[in-house]
Amino acid sequence: MSPQEIRQQLLKFTREYFWANGFIEVDPPILLPSLPIEPDIYSFSTIWQHNKQKLYLATSPESTLKKILATQKQNCFAISKSFRDLEASGPLHQPEFTMLEWYEIGHNYTDLMTSTQNYITHCFNKIKSIRTLKIPNAPWPRIPLAKLFANKGFSLPKNEPDLNQIFLNHIEPKLPLTPIFITDYPAFMSPLAKPKNNLAERFELYINGMEIANGCTENTDPKLIEENFATETNFRLQNNLPIHRTNPNFAINSASLPTPIAGVGLGFDRLAMLLSGANTINDVVYTVL
């Protein structure tokens, strides 16, 4: 099978997997009047000429899924097109990409790491290809971000630009090819994750040196969410960075979520790359810029 055909197989098996595990599927809208505002995530916008209204392309399906979770209180997932600006295209990046996102009621981020491993292992066992990458069945290692920094002689920086620079230059290139969960990110760069002292109950999964998934125990404190949105907005104003309208109901919906609850966004195209042995996103999608 070609990489594109393997991606189509992945779509089929993913839907079967989550429906079989009691999740409902959601088809989120792409055009939205407002979005959550998070560090390093920038949106595309357009104008609805009939109403002279500014709209934004969804950066993830999160807003819609949390709105449904707040009312229906049922585990759910979405396989949705997402769009992010200010990112260069390349082997791992396109401004338009597909995200798999799901939420688990009654679970926290440690439970969610197990669920994420189970889903990916299922996909590797289900879909056969000529790939050379192997993944272990044993529990994948979980390493706090601070420990990775300390192993390289660094302490965790107090701001995101310095943290990103050290991580990209000194940590990420040395990550193992086998799966690894990096946990407990600083709270200042995790506004939608449940805080734990100055850290957050959040993880990122890397496989083959590539970020595959970003998950957390969800922050359900509306006041803290609004404060985090205000902090990010002020940072962008001060640094002349693009701003989009924040969702006025996002914090309210978050406060109505069942607790605990954990959610993860997974790069569907990147997972298809791993499954097919492809070297670039261009190999697994049919249309790219």
N, C-alpha and C positions, 0 to 999 in steps of 0.2 A: 504493500500500500504506500501511496505517496504521503508526505507529511500532511497535506491538506485532507486526505481521506482519513488519516489517523485522528486529526482534529475533529472531524465529523463523527467518528466512532466515540471519541471522548465526550462529545455533546450527548450522544445517546446514552452512554453508560453512566454519565453524571446524573442525568435526570432519573434514570432507573434507580440509582443508588440512593438519592435523597428521598424520592417518593417511597421506596421500600423501607426507609428508616423513619417514616412518619412526618416528613416535612411537606409543607405546601409550597408550590411554586408561585412566584410573583413575577409579573411582567411590568417593570417600572417604566414610567414615562421618561423620555429623553430631554424634552424641553421643560424647564422649571423656572418659576419666577424668582427663586432664591435658593441658596445652597448653604451648607455648613462652611465655615472658613477655618482652614487648617494650615499649619506650616508647610511650605513648599508645594502646595497644591493650588494651581491657578486655572481659572475657567475660561472657556470660550463663550462669547456672547453673540446674540443676534437681536434683531428688532422685528417684532410682529407689527408690520406696517399698518394693518387694519386698525389696531388699537393703539399704535405708537407706544408699545410696551416692550421694555427690554427683558429678554429671556436668556437663560443660561443652559448650555449643554451639561448634562449630568456628569459630575466628576466621579460618581460611584452611585450604586443603587441604595445607599444607606438611608437617606431621608425617607424614601417610600417604604422600605422594609420596617423602619422603626415606627412609622405611622400605623402600619398594619399590626405590628407587634403590640403597640399600645392599646389596641382595641380588641384584637382577636386572641391575643395571648397564646399563640401557637408557633412552634418552630417553623421557620420559613427560609427559602433560598431564592436567589435570582441569578440568572446568567444574562448579563446585561452589557450593552455597549456603554463605554465610558470615554470621556474626553478630557484631556488635560493639556493646557497651554504651557509655554515657556520650558518645554523639554525638547531637546534635540532628538531627531529621529536617528535610529541606529540599529544594531543587531538586537537590542533588548527593548527599544523604545519606539513607539509610534504615538502620535497625538490621539488617534482613535484605537481603542483596544477593548478586549472583552474581559469582564471581571465576573468571577463566581464569588458570591457573597452569601454567607448563611449565618443564622443566629440560633443559639441553643439556650433554652430556658432552664434555669436550675443549675447551670454550669458556670465555672470561672475559666480563667485563661489557661490554667494547668489542665483542666478537663479538655479544653479546646485543642491544645497541642496533641493530645491523644487522638481526638477525633480527626484532626487534620492528617496525622500520620496514617490513620486507618483508611481515610478516603484515598490518599495518594497511593498507598500500598495496593489498595483494591484496583486502582487504575493501571498500575504497573503489571499486576497479575492478570488483568483482564485483556489488556491490549498488547499484542505481540508485534515486535518490529525488529529492525536490524540494529537498534541502538546498542551501544556498548556500556552505557551507564547502568550500574547495578545499585539497588538500594537495600539496606539491611532490614530484616524483619524485627530485630531487637529494638527496644525503645531508643529513639534518636536522642543524642545528647542535648541537654538544656543548660546553657551557659549564660550567666548574667553579663550584660554589656560591660559593667565596671570591671569584671574579671578579665575580659578580653583586652580592655585598655591597660589594665595593670600588667598583664603578661608582656605587653610591649613597652612598659615603662611610662605609661601615661595615667593621669587621673582623669575622671570624667569632667569635661569642660562645663562651664556654667552657661554657655550659650550655644545655639544651634550651629551657626557658621563654623566655629572652631571644632565642634564635635564632628560635623560632617567632613571637614577637611582631614582630620586625623583618621576617621573611620575609612574614608575612601582611599587614602594614601598608605595607611599602615596596617589596617585591620582586614578590610574586605579582600585585598589581593592574597592574603595568607589563609583565608578560610579553607577548610577541607572541601573536597569534591562531594563527599558523602553528606547526607542531610544533617543540619545543625539548627536548633532553635536558639536564637539570641533573645534573652529575656530582660525584663525590668529596665525599661528605657526611662530617661529622665522625664518627670511630669511636665516640664515646660515644653517638650516637643510631642506630648501625647495628650492633647486636650480632651479627647473623647474616651480616654481610658480611665478606669477607676484609679485614683491616686493611692499610693502607699508610701507615706512619709514624703520624701522628695522624688520618689520614683513612681512608676505607674505599672499596673498589672497588664503588661503588653509584651508581645513577642513578635519577632520576625523570623520566618523560616527561610534558610538558604540551602539550595541544592546545586551542586556543580558550580559553586561560587556565585550563584545568581539568586536574588531575592525572589521568592515564590509567593509568600503569603505574609500578611500583617494582621494580627489578631489581638484581642484584649478582652478583659472583663469590662463591660460597658459602664461608663460614668452616667449615673442617673440623677445627679445633683443639678437641678436646673440653674441655680444661682452660680455654681462653679462653671458650668458650661457657658453661661452668658458672660461671665468674667473672662474666660479663656477666649471667647470670640472677640471681646473688646480689646484684649491684649494684642491679639494677632492683627486686628484692624489698625490699631495705633501703630504697631510696628511697620505695617505696610505704608501707612501715611507718612511716617517719618523717613522711610527709605524709598519713597516714590515708586512703590510696587503696586501692581494692579489689585483692585478691590472689587469684590462682588457683593451684592445684597445678601445678607444672612437671612436664614429661614426663621421667621418670628415664632413659629410653632415647634421648632426642633427641640428646644429645651423643655417645652411643655410635654411633648410626646415622650421625651427621654425620661421625664419624671413619672410617667405612667407605665413604664416598662416593668414587667415582672422581674423580681430580683431574687438571686443573682441571675445575670444573663451575660452571655459571651458571644462575640461575633468576630468573623474573620473575612477579609477580602483576599482572594487568591487570583493571581494573574493567569487567566485561562490559556492565553496564547503561549505564555512561557512554559506552562505545564505541558502543552502540546509539543513544544520544542523538545523537552526532556524525553517525552514518550516516543518521539519519532527519530531522535538523534539529529534534529535540525540544528543549524548553527545560528540562524537568524529568525526573527519573527516573520520576515518576508517569505520564508519558506513554508509557513503553516497557515497563512491567511491568503485569501484570494485577491484582495485589493488593498493596496497600500499607497501612500503618497510617494 
